Amino acid sequence: MDDGDELDEYIGKVSGMAARYAMLGSTLDDSAMDKKLLDAVPDRLYAAVAGIEQFCNVEGMAFKEALRRLKAFEERTRRRVQAGGERADGQLMMTAAQWAAQERG
């Protein structure tokens, strides 16, 4: 999955792969699909993957649950950027000197 790819697009690819397995008479269980999904996400979702792997039982997690968690993280990140919660330089808050300079100006 490339950094610019949409999560829904990649989910469709993994789901299509599971359907092809089923047509061939085999199954791709949730843990295998979870592993493929979590191993291929772009860097922008790395924090979500780390949290899922650290705090959840990935082996017993349903594929839809992993999707739900990744989509929730992506939506939260998107809303934060749209609301202006993160500045372009990556700084979340002003330093005391920046605040004083803004008050003077």
Distance bins in CASP14 RR format, pairs under 12 A and 6 or more apart:
PFRMAT RR
TARGET T0000
AUTHOR 0000-0000-0000
RMODE 2
METHOD distances of the structure
MODEL  1
1 7 0 0 0 0 1 0 0 0 0 0 0
1 8 0 0 0 0 0 1 0 0 0 0 0
1 9 0 0 0 0 1 0 0 0 0 0 0
1 10 1 0 1 0 0 0 0 0 0 0 0
1 11 0 0 0 0 1 0 0 0 0 0 0
1 12 0 0 0 0 0 1 0 0 0 0 0
1 13 0 0 0 0 1 0 0 0 0 0 0
1 14 0 0 0 0 1 0 0 0 0 0 0
1 36 0 0 0 0 0 1 0 0 0 0 0
1 37 0 0 0 0 1 0 0 0 0 0 0
1 38 0 0 0 0 0 1 0 0 0 0 0
1 39 0 0 0 0 1 0 0 0 0 0 0
1 40 1 0 1 0 0 0 0 0 0 0 0
1 41 1 0 0 1 0 0 0 0 0 0 0
1 42 1 0 1 0 0 0 0 0 0 0 0
1 43 0 0 0 0 0 1 0 0 0 0 0
1 44 0 0 0 0 0 1 0 0 0 0 0
1 45 0 0 0 0 1 0 0 0 0 0 0
1 46 0 0 0 0 0 1 0 0 0 0 0
1 49 0 0 0 0 0 1 0 0 0 0 0
1 70 0 0 0 0 0 1 0 0 0 0 0
2 9 0 0 0 0 1 0 0 0 0 0 0
2 10 0 0 0 0 1 0 0 0 0 0 0
2 13 0 0 0 0 0 1 0 0 0 0 0
2 40 0 0 0 0 1 0 0 0 0 0 0
2 41 0 0 0 0 0 1 0 0 0 0 0
2 42 1 0 0 1 0 0 0 0 0 0 0
2 43 0 0 0 0 0 1 0 0 0 0 0
2 44 0 0 0 0 0 1 0 0 0 0 0
3 10 0 0 0 0 0 1 0 0 0 0 0
3 40 0 0 0 0 0 1 0 0 0 0 0
3 41 0 0 0 0 1 0 0 0 0 0 0
3 42 1 0 1 0 0 0 0 0 0 0 0
3 43 1 0 0 1 0 0 0 0 0 0 0
3 44 1 0 0 1 0 0 0 0 0 0 0
3 45 0 0 0 0 1 0 0 0 0 0 0
3 46 0 0 0 0 0 1 0 0 0 0 0
4 10 0 0 0 0 0 1 0 0 0 0 0
4 41 0 0 0 0 0 1 0 0 0 0 0
4 42 1 0 0 1 0 0 0 0 0 0 0
4 43 0 0 0 0 0 1 0 0 0 0 0
4 44 0 0 0 0 1 0 0 0 0 0 0
4 45 0 0 0 0 0 1 0 0 0 0 0
4 74 0 0 0 0 0 1 0 0 0 0 0
5 11 0 0 0 0 0 1 0 0 0 0 0
5 12 0 0 0 0 0 1 0 0 0 0 0
5 13 0 0 0 0 1 0 0 0 0 0 0
5 40 0 0 0 0 1 0 0 0 0 0 0
5 41 0 0 0 0 1 0 0 0 0 0 0
5 42 1 0 0 1 0 0 0 0 0 0 0
5 43 0 0 0 0 0 1 0 0 0 0 0
5 44 0 0 0 0 0 1 0 0 0 0 0
5 45 0 0 0 0 0 1 0 0 0 0 0
5 74 0 0 0 0 0 1 0 0 0 0 0
6 12 0 0 0 0 1 0 0 0 0 0 0
6 13 0 0 0 0 0 1 0 0 0 0 0
6 41 0 0 0 0 0 1 0 0 0 0 0
6 42 0 0 0 0 0 1 0 0 0 0 0
6 44 0 0 0 0 0 1 0 0 0 0 0
6 45 0 0 0 0 0 1 0 0 0 0 0
6 70 0 0 0 0 0 1 0 0 0 0 0
6 71 0 0 0 0 0 1 0 0 0 0 0
6 74 0 0 0 0 1 0 0 0 0 0 0
6 78 0 0 0 0 0 1 0 0 0 0 0
7 13 0 0 0 0 0 1 0 0 0 0 0
7 14 0 0 0 0 0 1 0 0 0 0 0
7 37 0 0 0 0 1 0 0 0 0 0 0
7 40 0 0 0 0 0 1 0 0 0 0 0
7 41 1 0 0 1 0 0 0 0 0 0 0
7 42 0 0 0 0 1 0 0 0 0 0 0
7 44 0 0 0 0 1 0 0 0 0 0 0
7 45 1 0 0 1 0 0 0 0 0 0 0
7 48 0 0 0 0 0 1 0 0 0 0 0
7 49 0 0 0 0 0 1 0 0 0 0 0
7 66 0 0 0 0 0 1 0 0 0 0 0
7 67 0 0 0 0 1 0 0 0 0 0 0
7 68 0 0 0 0 0 1 0 0 0 0 0
7 69 0 0 0 0 0 1 0 0 0 0 0
7 70 1 0 0 1 0 0 0 0 0 0 0
7 71 1 0 0 1 0 0 0 0 0 0 0
7 72 0 0 0 0 0 1 0 0 0 0 0
7 73 0 0 0 0 1 0 0 0 0 0 0
7 74 1 0 1 0 0 0 0 0 0 0 0
7 75 0 0 0 0 1 0 0 0 0 0 0
7 77 0 0 0 0 0 1 0 0 0 0 0
7 78 0 0 0 0 0 1 0 0 0 0 0
8 14 0 0 0 0 0 1 0 0 0 0 0
8 15 0 0 0 0 0 1 0 0 0 0 0
8 67 0 0 0 0 1 0 0 0 0 0 0
8 70 0 0 0 0 0 1 0 0 0 0 0
8 71 0 0 0 0 1 0 0 0 0 0 0
8 74 0 0 0 0 1 0 0 0 0 0 0
8 75 0 0 0 0 0 1 0 0 0 0 0
9 15 0 0 0 0 0 1 0 0 0 0 0
9 16 0 0 0 0 0 1 0 0 0 0 0
9 40 0 0 0 0 0 1 0 0 0 0 0
9 42 0 0 0 0 0 1 0 0 0 0 0
10 16 0 0 0 0 0 1 0 0 0 0 0
10 17 0 0 0 0 0 1 0 0 0 0 0
10 33 0 0 0 0 0 1 0 0 0 0 0
10 36 0 0 0 0 1 0 0 0 0 0 0
10 37 1 0 0 1 0 0 0 0 0 0 0
10 38 0 0 0 0 0 1 0 0 0 0 0
10 39 0 0 0 0 0 1 0 0 0 0 0
10 40 1 0 0 1 0 0 0 0 0 0 0
10 41 1 0 0 1 0 0 0 0 0 0 0
10 42 0 0 0 0 1 0 0 0 0 0 0
10 45 0 0 0 0 0 1 0 0 0 0 0
10 67 0 0 0 0 0 1 0 0 0 0 0
10 70 0 0 0 0 1 0 0 0 0 0 0
10 71 0 0 0 0 0 1 0 0 0 0 0
10 74 0 0 0 0 0 1 0 0 0 0 0
11 17 0 0 0 0 0 1 0 0 0 0 0
11 18 0 0 0 0 0 1 0 0 0 0 0
11 33 0 0 0 0 1 0 0 0 0 0 0
11 34 0 0 0 0 0 1 0 0 0 0 0
11 36 0 0 0 0 0 1 0 0 0 0 0
11 37 1 0 0 1 0 0 0 0 0 0 0
11 40 0 0 0 0 0 1 0 0 0 0 0
11 41 0 0 0 0 0 1 0 0 0 0 0
11 63 0 0 0 0 1 0 0 0 0 0 0
11 64 0 0 0 0 1 0 0 0 0 0 0
11 66 0 0 0 0 1 0 0 0 0 0 0
11 67 1 0 1 0 0 0 0 0 0 0 0
11 68 0 0 0 0 0 1 0 0 0 0 0
11 70 0 0 0 0 1 0 0 0 0 0 0
11 71 0 0 0 0 1 0 0 0 0 0 0
11 74 0 0 0 0 0 1 0 0 0 0 0
12 18 0 0 0 0 1 0 0 0 0 0 0
12 19 0 0 0 0 1 0 0 0 0 0 0
12 20 0 0 0 0 0 1 0 0 0 0 0
12 33 0 0 0 0 0 1 0 0 0 0 0
12 36 0 0 0 0 0 1 0 0 0 0 0
12 37 0 0 0 0 0 1 0 0 0 0 0
12 63 0 0 0 0 0 1 0 0 0 0 0
12 67 0 0 0 0 0 1 0 0 0 0 0
13 19 0 0 0 0 0 1 0 0 0 0 0
13 20 0 0 0 0 0 1 0 0 0 0 0
13 33 0 0 0 0 0 1 0 0 0 0 0
13 36 0 0 0 0 1 0 0 0 0 0 0
13 37 0 0 0 0 1 0 0 0 0 0 0
13 40 0 0 0 0 1 0 0 0 0 0 0
14 20 0 0 0 0 0 1 0 0 0 0 0
14 21 0 0 0 0 0 1 0 0 0 0 0
14 28 0 0 0 0 1 0 0 0 0 0 0
14 30 0 0 0 0 0 1 0 0 0 0 0
14 32 0 0 0 0 1 0 0 0 0 0 0
14 33 1 0 1 0 0 0 0 0 0 0 0
14 34 0 0 0 0 1 0 0 0 0 0 0
14 35 0 0 0 0 0 1 0 0 0 0 0
14 36 1 0 1 0 0 0 0 0 0 0 0
14 37 1 0 1 0 0 0 0 0 0 0 0
14 38 0 0 0 0 0 1 0 0 0 0 0
14 39 0 0 0 0 0 1 0 0 0 0 0
14 40 0 0 0 0 1 0 0 0 0 0 0
14 41 0 0 0 0 0 1 0 0 0 0 0
14 63 0 0 0 0 1 0 0 0 0 0 0
14 64 0 0 0 0 0 1 0 0 0 0 0
14 66 0 0 0 0 0 1 0 0 0 0 0
14 67 0 0 0 0 1 0 0 0 0 0 0
14 70 0 0 0 0 0 1 0 0 0 0 0
15 21 0 0 0 0 0 1 0 0 0 0 0
15 22 0 0 0 0 0 1 0 0 0 0 0
15 28 0 0 0 0 1 0 0 0 0 0 0
15 30 0 0 0 0 0 1 0 0 0 0 0
15 33 0 0 0 0 1 0 0 0 0 0 0
15 36 0 0 0 0 0 1 0 0 0 0 0
15 37 0 0 0 0 0 1 0 0 0 0 0
15 63 0 0 0 0 1 0 0 0 0 0 0
15 64 0 0 0 0 0 1 0 0 0 0 0
15 67 0 0 0 0 1 0 0 0 0 0 0
16 22 0 0 0 0 1 0 0 0 0 0 0
16 23 0 0 0 0 1 0 0 0 0 0 0
16 28 0 0 0 0 1 0 0 0 0 0 0
16 33 0 0 0 0 0 1 0 0 0 0 0
16 36 0 0 0 0 0 1 0 0 0 0 0
16 63 0 0 0 0 0 1 0 0 0 0 0
17 23 0 0 0 0 0 1 0 0 0 0 0
17 24 0 0 0 0 0 1 0 0 0 0 0
17 26 0 0 0 0 0 1 0 0 0 0 0
17 27 0 0 0 0 0 1 0 0 0 0 0
17 28 1 0 0 1 0 0 0 0 0 0 0
17 32 0 0 0 0 1 0 0 0 0 0 0
17 33 0 0 0 0 1 0 0 0 0 0 0
17 36 1 0 0 1 0 0 0 0 0 0 0
17 37 0 0 0 0 0 1 0 0 0 0 0
17 40 0 0 0 0 0 1 0 0 0 0 0
17 63 0 0 0 0 0 1 0 0 0 0 0
18 24 0 0 0 0 0 1 0 0 0 0 0
18 25 0 0 0 0 0 1 0 0 0 0 0
18 26 0 0 0 0 1 0 0 0 0 0 0
18 27 0 0 0 0 1 0 0 0 0 0 0
18 28 1 0 1 0 0 0 0 0 0 0 0
18 29 0 0 0 0 1 0 0 0 0 0 0
18 30 0 0 0 0 1 0 0 0 0 0 0
18 32 0 0 0 0 1 0 0 0 0 0 0
18 33 1 0 0 1 0 0 0 0 0 0 0
18 34 0 0 0 0 0 1 0 0 0 0 0
18 36 0 0 0 0 1 0 0 0 0 0 0
18 37 0 0 0 0 0 1 0 0 0 0 0
18 63 0 0 0 0 1 0 0 0 0 0 0
18 64 0 0 0 0 0 1 0 0 0 0 0
19 25 0 0 0 0 0 1 0 0 0 0 0
19 26 0 0 0 0 0 1 0 0 0 0 0
19 27 0 0 0 0 0 1 0 0 0 0 0
19 28 0 0 0 0 1 0 0 0 0 0 0
19 33 0 0 0 0 0 1 0 0 0 0 0
20 26 0 0 0 0 1 0 0 0 0 0 0
20 27 0 0 0 0 0 1 0 0 0 0 0
20 28 0 0 0 0 1 0 0 0 0 0 0
21 27 1 0 0 1 0 0 0 0 0 0 0
21 28 1 0 1 0 0 0 0 0 0 0 0
21 29 0 0 0 0 1 0 0 0 0 0 0
21 32 0 0 0 0 1 0 0 0 0 0 0
21 33 0 0 0 0 1 0 0 0 0 0 0
21 36 0 0 0 0 0 1 0 0 0 0 0
22 28 1 0 0 1 0 0 0 0 0 0 0
22 29 0 0 0 0 0 1 0 0 0 0 0
22 33 0 0 0 0 0 1 0 0 0 0 0
26 32 0 0 0 0 0 1 0 0 0 0 0
27 33 0 0 0 0 0 1 0 0 0 0 0
28 34 0 0 0 0 0 1 0 0 0 0 0
28 35 0 0 0 0 0 1 0 0 0 0 0
28 36 0 0 0 0 1 0 0 0 0 0 0
28 37 0 0 0 0 0 1 0 0 0 0 0
28 63 0 0 0 0 1 0 0 0 0 0 0
29 35 0 0 0 0 1 0 0 0 0 0 0
29 36 0 0 0 0 0 1 0 0 0 0 0
29 59 0 0 0 0 1 0 0 0 0 0 0
29 60 0 0 0 0 1 0 0 0 0 0 0
29 61 0 0 0 0 0 1 0 0 0 0 0
29 62 0 0 0 0 0 1 0 0 0 0 0
29 63 0 0 0 0 1 0 0 0 0 0 0
30 36 0 0 0 0 0 1 0 0 0 0 0
30 37 0 0 0 0 0 1 0 0 0 0 0
30 38 0 0 0 0 0 1 0 0 0 0 0
30 57 0 0 0 0 0 1 0 0 0 0 0
30 58 0 0 0 0 1 0 0 0 0 0 0
30 59 0 0 0 0 1 0 0 0 0 0 0
30 60 1 0 0 1 0 0 0 0 0 0 0
30 61 1 0 0 1 0 0 0 0 0 0 0
30 62 1 0 1 0 0 0 0 0 0 0 0
30 63 1 0 1 0 0 0 0 0 0 0 0
30 64 0 0 0 0 1 0 0 0 0 0 0
30 65 0 0 0 0 1 0 0 0 0 0 0
30 66 0 0 0 0 1 0 0 0 0 0 0
30 67 0 0 0 0 0 1 0 0 0 0 0
31 37 0 0 0 0 0 1 0 0 0 0 0
31 38 0 0 0 0 0 1 0 0 0 0 0
31 56 0 0 0 0 0 1 0 0 0 0 0
31 57 0 0 0 0 1 0 0 0 0 0 0
31 58 1 0 0 1 0 0 0 0 0 0 0
31 59 1 0 1 0 0 0 0 0 0 0 0
31 60 1 0 0 1 0 0 0 0 0 0 0
31 61 1 0 0 1 0 0 0 0 0 0 0
31 62 0 0 0 0 1 0 0 0 0 0 0
31 63 0 0 0 0 1 0 0 0 0 0 0
31 65 0 0 0 0 0 1 0 0 0 0 0
31 66 0 0 0 0 1 0 0 0 0 0 0
32 38 0 0 0 0 0 1 0 0 0 0 0
32 39 0 0 0 0 0 1 0 0 0 0 0
32 58 0 0 0 0 0 1 0 0 0 0 0
32 59 0 0 0 0 0 1 0 0 0 0 0
32 60 0 0 0 0 0 1 0 0 0 0 0
32 61 0 0 0 0 0 1 0 0 0 0 0
32 63 0 0 0 0 1 0 0 0 0 0 0
32 66 0 0 0 0 0 1 0 0 0 0 0
33 39 0 0 0 0 0 1 0 0 0 0 0
33 40 0 0 0 0 0 1 0 0 0 0 0
33 58 0 0 0 0 0 1 0 0 0 0 0
33 60 0 0 0 0 0 1 0 0 0 0 0
33 61 0 0 0 0 1 0 0 0 0 0 0
33 62 0 0 0 0 1 0 0 0 0 0 0
33 63 1 0 1 0 0 0 0 0 0 0 0
33 64 0 0 0 0 1 0 0 0 0 0 0
33 65 0 0 0 0 0 1 0 0 0 0 0
33 66 0 0 0 0 1 0 0 0 0 0 0
33 67 0 0 0 0 1 0 0 0 0 0 0
34 40 0 0 0 0 0 1 0 0 0 0 0
34 41 0 0 0 0 0 1 0 0 0 0 0
34 49 0 0 0 0 0 1 0 0 0 0 0
34 52 0 0 0 0 1 0 0 0 0 0 0
34 53 0 0 0 0 1 0 0 0 0 0 0
34 56 0 0 0 0 1 0 0 0 0 0 0
34 57 0 0 0 0 0 1 0 0 0 0 0
34 58 1 0 1 0 0 0 0 0 0 0 0
34 59 0 0 0 0 1 0 0 0 0 0 0
34 60 0 0 0 0 1 0 0 0 0 0 0
34 61 1 0 1 0 0 0 0 0 0 0 0
34 62 0 0 0 0 1 0 0 0 0 0 0
34 63 1 0 1 0 0 0 0 0 0 0 0
34 64 0 0 0 0 0 1 0 0 0 0 0
34 65 0 0 0 0 1 0 0 0 0 0 0
34 66 1 0 1 0 0 0 0 0 0 0 0
34 67 0 0 0 0 1 0 0 0 0 0 0
34 68 0 0 0 0 0 1 0 0 0 0 0
34 69 0 0 0 0 0 1 0 0 0 0 0
34 70 0 0 0 0 0 1 0 0 0 0 0
35 41 0 0 0 0 0 1 0 0 0 0 0
35 49 0 0 0 0 0 1 0 0 0 0 0
35 52 0 0 0 0 0 1 0 0 0 0 0
35 53 0 0 0 0 0 1 0 0 0 0 0
35 58 1 0 0 1 0 0 0 0 0 0 0
35 59 0 0 0 0 1 0 0 0 0 0 0
35 60 0 0 0 0 0 1 0 0 0 0 0
35 61 0 0 0 0 0 1 0 0 0 0 0
35 63 0 0 0 0 0 1 0 0 0 0 0
35 66 0 0 0 0 1 0 0 0 0 0 0
36 58 0 0 0 0 0 1 0 0 0 0 0
36 63 0 0 0 0 1 0 0 0 0 0 0
36 66 0 0 0 0 0 1 0 0 0 0 0
37 45 0 0 0 0 1 0 0 0 0 0 0
37 48 0 0 0 0 0 1 0 0 0 0 0
37 49 0 0 0 0 1 0 0 0 0 0 0
37 52 0 0 0 0 1 0 0 0 0 0 0
37 53 0 0 0 0 0 1 0 0 0 0 0
37 58 0 0 0 0 0 1 0 0 0 0 0
37 61 0 0 0 0 0 1 0 0 0 0 0
37 62 0 0 0 0 0 1 0 0 0 0 0
37 63 1 0 0 1 0 0 0 0 0 0 0
37 64 0 0 0 0 0 1 0 0 0 0 0
37 65 0 0 0 0 0 1 0 0 0 0 0
37 66 1 0 1 0 0 0 0 0 0 0 0
37 67 1 0 0 1 0 0 0 0 0 0 0
37 68 0 0 0 0 0 1 0 0 0 0 0
37 69 0 0 0 0 0 1 0 0 0 0 0
37 70 1 0 0 1 0 0 0 0 0 0 0
37 71 0 0 0 0 0 1 0 0 0 0 0
38 45 0 0 0 0 1 0 0 0 0 0 0
38 46 0 0 0 0 0 1 0 0 0 0 0
38 48 0 0 0 0 1 0 0 0 0 0 0
38 49 1 0 1 0 0 0 0 0 0 0 0
38 50 0 0 0 0 1 0 0 0 0 0 0
38 51 0 0 0 0 0 1 0 0 0 0 0
38 52 1 0 0 1 0 0 0 0 0 0 0
38 53 1 0 0 1 0 0 0 0 0 0 0
38 54 0 0 0 0 0 1 0 0 0 0 0
38 56 0 0 0 0 0 1 0 0 0 0 0
38 58 1 0 0 1 0 0 0 0 0 0 0
38 59 0 0 0 0 0 1 0 0 0 0 0
38 61 0 0 0 0 1 0 0 0 0 0 0
38 63 0 0 0 0 0 1 0 0 0 0 0
38 65 0 0 0 0 0 1 0 0 0 0 0
38 66 1 0 0 1 0 0 0 0 0 0 0
38 67 0 0 0 0 0 1 0 0 0 0 0
38 69 0 0 0 0 1 0 0 0 0 0 0
38 70 0 0 0 0 1 0 0 0 0 0 0
39 45 0 0 0 0 0 1 0 0 0 0 0
39 46 0 0 0 0 0 1 0 0 0 0 0
39 49 0 0 0 0 1 0 0 0 0 0 0
39 52 0 0 0 0 0 1 0 0 0 0 0
39 53 0 0 0 0 0 1 0 0 0 0 0
39 58 0 0 0 0 0 1 0 0 0 0 0
39 66 0 0 0 0 0 1 0 0 0 0 0
40 46 0 0 0 0 0 1 0 0 0 0 0
40 49 0 0 0 0 1 0 0 0 0 0 0
40 66 0 0 0 0 0 1 0 0 0 0 0
40 70 0 0 0 0 0 1 0 0 0 0 0
41 47 0 0 0 0 0 1 0 0 0 0 0
41 48 1 0 0 1 0 0 0 0 0 0 0
41 49 1 0 1 0 0 0 0 0 0 0 0
41 50 0 0 0 0 0 1 0 0 0 0 0
41 52 0 0 0 0 1 0 0 0 0 0 0
41 53 0 0 0 0 0 1 0 0 0 0 0
41 66 0 0 0 0 0 1 0 0 0 0 0
41 67 0 0 0 0 0 1 0 0 0 0 0
41 69 0 0 0 0 0 1 0 0 0 0 0
41 70 1 0 0 1 0 0 0 0 0 0 0
41 71 0 0 0 0 0 1 0 0 0 0 0
41 73 0 0 0 0 1 0 0 0 0 0 0
41 74 0 0 0 0 1 0 0 0 0 0 0
42 48 0 0 0 0 0 1 0 0 0 0 0
42 49 0 0 0 0 0 1 0 0 0 0 0
42 70 0 0 0 0 0 1 0 0 0 0 0
42 74 0 0 0 0 0 1 0 0 0 0 0
42 77 0 0 0 0 0 1 0 0 0 0 0
43 49 0 0 0 0 1 0 0 0 0 0 0
43 50 0 0 0 0 0 1 0 0 0 0 0
43 77 0 0 0 0 0 1 0 0 0 0 0
44 70 0 0 0 0 0 1 0 0 0 0 0
44 73 0 0 0 0 1 0 0 0 0 0 0
44 74 1 0 0 1 0 0 0 0 0 0 0
44 76 0 0 0 0 0 1 0 0 0 0 0
44 77 1 0 0 1 0 0 0 0 0 0 0
44 78 0 0 0 0 0 1 0 0 0 0 0
44 81 0 0 0 0 0 1 0 0 0 0 0
45 51 0 0 0 0 0 1 0 0 0 0 0
45 52 0 0 0 0 1 0 0 0 0 0 0
45 66 0 0 0 0 0 1 0 0 0 0 0
45 67 0 0 0 0 0 1 0 0 0 0 0
45 69 0 0 0 0 1 0 0 0 0 0 0
45 70 1 0 1 0 0 0 0 0 0 0 0
45 71 0 0 0 0 1 0 0 0 0 0 0
45 72 0 0 0 0 0 1 0 0 0 0 0
45 73 1 0 0 1 0 0 0 0 0 0 0
45 74 1 0 0 1 0 0 0 0 0 0 0
45 75 0 0 0 0 0 1 0 0 0 0 0
45 76 0 0 0 0 0 1 0 0 0 0 0
45 77 0 0 0 0 1 0 0 0 0 0 0
45 78 0 0 0 0 0 1 0 0 0 0 0
46 52 0 0 0 0 0 1 0 0 0 0 0
46 53 0 0 0 0 0 1 0 0 0 0 0
46 70 0 0 0 0 0 1 0 0 0 0 0
46 73 0 0 0 0 0 1 0 0 0 0 0
46 74 0 0 0 0 0 1 0 0 0 0 0
46 77 0 0 0 0 0 1 0 0 0 0 0
47 53 0 0 0 0 0 1 0 0 0 0 0
47 54 0 0 0 0 0 1 0 0 0 0 0
47 69 0 0 0 0 0 1 0 0 0 0 0
47 70 0 0 0 0 0 1 0 0 0 0 0
47 73 1 0 0 1 0 0 0 0 0 0 0
47 74 0 0 0 0 0 1 0 0 0 0 0
47 76 0 0 0 0 0 1 0 0 0 0 0
47 77 0 0 0 0 1 0 0 0 0 0 0
48 54 0 0 0 0 0 1 0 0 0 0 0
48 55 0 0 0 0 0 1 0 0 0 0 0
48 56 0 0 0 0 0 1 0 0 0 0 0
48 66 0 0 0 0 1 0 0 0 0 0 0
48 67 0 0 0 0 0 1 0 0 0 0 0
48 68 0 0 0 0 0 1 0 0 0 0 0
48 69 1 0 0 1 0 0 0 0 0 0 0
48 70 1 0 1 0 0 0 0 0 0 0 0
48 71 0 0 0 0 1 0 0 0 0 0 0
48 72 0 0 0 0 1 0 0 0 0 0 0
48 73 1 1 0 0 0 0 0 0 0 0 0
48 74 1 0 0 1 0 0 0 0 0 0 0
48 75 0 0 0 0 0 1 0 0 0 0 0
48 76 0 0 0 0 1 0 0 0 0 0 0
48 77 0 0 0 0 1 0 0 0 0 0 0
49 55 0 0 0 0 0 1 0 0 0 0 0
49 56 0 0 0 0 0 1 0 0 0 0 0
49 58 0 0 0 0 1 0 0 0 0 0 0
49 66 0 0 0 0 1 0 0 0 0 0 0
49 69 0 0 0 0 1 0 0 0 0 0 0
49 70 1 0 0 1 0 0 0 0 0 0 0
49 73 0 0 0 0 1 0 0 0 0 0 0
49 74 0 0 0 0 0 1 0 0 0 0 0
50 56 0 0 0 0 0 1 0 0 0 0 0
50 58 0 0 0 0 0 1 0 0 0 0 0
50 69 0 0 0 0 0 1 0 0 0 0 0
50 70 0 0 0 0 0 1 0 0 0 0 0
50 73 0 0 0 0 0 1 0 0 0 0 0
51 58 0 0 0 0 0 1 0 0 0 0 0
51 66 0 0 0 0 0 1 0 0 0 0 0
51 69 0 0 0 0 1 0 0 0 0 0 0
51 70 0 0 0 0 0 1 0 0 0 0 0
51 72 0 0 0 0 0 1 0 0 0 0 0
51 73 0 0 0 0 1 0 0 0 0 0 0
52 58 1 0 0 1 0 0 0 0 0 0 0
52 59 0 0 0 0 0 1 0 0 0 0 0
52 60 0 0 0 0 0 1 0 0 0 0 0
52 61 1 0 0 1 0 0 0 0 0 0 0
52 65 0 0 0 0 1 0 0 0 0 0 0
52 66 1 0 0 1 0 0 0 0 0 0 0
52 67 0 0 0 0 0 1 0 0 0 0 0
52 68 0 0 0 0 0 1 0 0 0 0 0
52 69 1 0 1 0 0 0 0 0 0 0 0
52 70 1 0 0 1 0 0 0 0 0 0 0
52 72 0 0 0 0 0 1 0 0 0 0 0
52 73 0 0 0 0 1 0 0 0 0 0 0
53 59 0 0 0 0 0 1 0 0 0 0 0
53 61 0 0 0 0 0 1 0 0 0 0 0
53 66 0 0 0 0 0 1 0 0 0 0 0
53 69 0 0 0 0 0 1 0 0 0 0 0
53 70 0 0 0 0 0 1 0 0 0 0 0
55 61 0 0 0 0 0 1 0 0 0 0 0
55 69 0 0 0 0 1 0 0 0 0 0 0
56 62 0 0 0 0 0 1 0 0 0 0 0
56 65 1 0 0 1 0 0 0 0 0 0 0
56 66 0 0 0 0 1 0 0 0 0 0 0
56 68 0 0 0 0 0 1 0 0 0 0 0
56 69 1 0 0 1 0 0 0 0 0 0 0
56 70 0 0 0 0 0 1 0 0 0 0 0
57 65 0 0 0 0 0 1 0 0 0 0 0
57 66 0 0 0 0 0 1 0 0 0 0 0
58 65 0 0 0 0 1 0 0 0 0 0 0
58 66 1 0 0 1 0 0 0 0 0 0 0
58 69 0 0 0 0 0 1 0 0 0 0 0
59 66 0 0 0 0 0 1 0 0 0 0 0
60 66 0 0 0 0 0 1 0 0 0 0 0
61 67 0 0 0 0 0 1 0 0 0 0 0
61 68 0 0 0 0 0 1 0 0 0 0 0
61 69 0 0 0 0 1 0 0 0 0 0 0
61 70 0 0 0 0 0 1 0 0 0 0 0
62 68 0 0 0 0 1 0 0 0 0 0 0
62 69 0 0 0 0 0 1 0 0 0 0 0
63 69 0 0 0 0 0 1 0 0 0 0 0
63 70 0 0 0 0 0 1 0 0 0 0 0
64 70 0 0 0 0 0 1 0 0 0 0 0
64 71 0 0 0 0 0 1 0 0 0 0 0
65 71 0 0 0 0 0 1 0 0 0 0 0
65 72 0 0 0 0 0 1 0 0 0 0 0
66 72 0 0 0 0 0 1 0 0 0 0 0
66 73 0 0 0 0 0 1 0 0 0 0 0
67 73 0 0 0 0 0 1 0 0 0 0 0
67 74 0 0 0 0 0 1 0 0 0 0 0
68 74 0 0 0 0 0 1 0 0 0 0 0
68 75 0 0 0 0 0 1 0 0 0 0 0
69 75 0 0 0 0 0 1 0 0 0 0 0
69 76 0 0 0 0 0 1 0 0 0 0 0
70 76 0 0 0 0 0 1 0 0 0 0 0
70 77 0 0 0 0 0 1 0 0 0 0 0
71 77 0 0 0 0 0 1 0 0 0 0 0
71 78 0 0 0 0 0 1 0 0 0 0 0
72 78 0 0 0 0 0 1 0 0 0 0 0
72 79 0 0 0 0 0 1 0 0 0 0 0
73 79 0 0 0 0 0 1 0 0 0 0 0
73 80 0 0 0 0 0 1 0 0 0 0 0
74 80 0 0 0 0 0 1 0 0 0 0 0
74 81 0 0 0 0 0 1 0 0 0 0 0
75 81 0 0 0 0 0 1 0 0 0 0 0
75 82 0 0 0 0 0 1 0 0 0 0 0
76 82 0 0 0 0 0 1 0 0 0 0 0
76 83 0 0 0 0 0 1 0 0 0 0 0
76 85 0 0 0 0 0 1 0 0 0 0 0
76 86 0 0 0 0 0 1 0 0 0 0 0
77 83 0 0 0 0 0 1 0 0 0 0 0
77 84 0 0 0 0 0 1 0 0 0 0 0
77 85 0 0 0 0 0 1 0 0 0 0 0
77 86 0 0 0 0 1 0 0 0 0 0 0
78 84 0 0 0 0 0 1 0 0 0 0 0
78 85 0 0 0 0 0 1 0 0 0 0 0
78 86 0 0 0 0 0 1 0 0 0 0 0
79 85 0 0 0 0 1 0 0 0 0 0 0
79 86 0 0 0 0 0 1 0 0 0 0 0
80 86 1 0 1 0 0 0 0 0 0 0 0
80 87 0 0 0 0 0 1 0 0 0 0 0
80 90 0 0 0 0 0 1 0 0 0 0 0
80 92 0 0 0 0 1 0 0 0 0 0 0
81 87 0 0 0 0 0 1 0 0 0 0 0
81 88 0 0 0 0 1 0 0 0 0 0 0
81 90 0 0 0 0 0 1 0 0 0 0 0
81 92 0 0 0 0 0 1 0 0 0 0 0
84 90 0 0 0 0 0 1 0 0 0 0 0
84 92 0 0 0 0 0 1 0 0 0 0 0
85 91 0 0 0 0 0 1 0 0 0 0 0
85 92 1 0 0 1 0 0 0 0 0 0 0
85 93 0 0 0 0 1 0 0 0 0 0 0
86 92 1 0 0 1 0 0 0 0 0 0 0
86 93 0 0 0 0 0 1 0 0 0 0 0
87 93 0 0 0 0 1 0 0 0 0 0 0
87 94 0 0 0 0 1 0 0 0 0 0 0
87 98 0 0 0 0 0 1 0 0 0 0 0
89 95 0 0 0 0 0 1 0 0 0 0 0
89 98 0 0 0 0 0 1 0 0 0 0 0
91 98 0 0 0 0 1 0 0 0 0 0 0
93 99 0 0 0 0 1 0 0 0 0 0 0
94 100 0 0 0 0 1 0 0 0 0 0 0
94 101 0 0 0 0 1 0 0 0 0 0 0
94 102 1 0 0 1 0 0 0 0 0 0 0
94 103 0 0 0 0 0 1 0 0 0 0 0
95 101 0 0 0 0 1 0 0 0 0 0 0
95 102 0 0 0 0 0 1 0 0 0 0 0
96 102 0 0 0 0 0 1 0 0 0 0 0
96 103 0 0 0 0 0 1 0 0 0 0 0
97 103 0 0 0 0 0 1 0 0 0 0 0
97 104 0 0 0 0 0 1 0 0 0 0 0
98 104 0 0 0 0 0 1 0 0 0 0 0
98 105 0 0 0 0 0 1 0 0 0 0 0
99 105 0 0 0 0 0 1 0 0 0 0 0
END
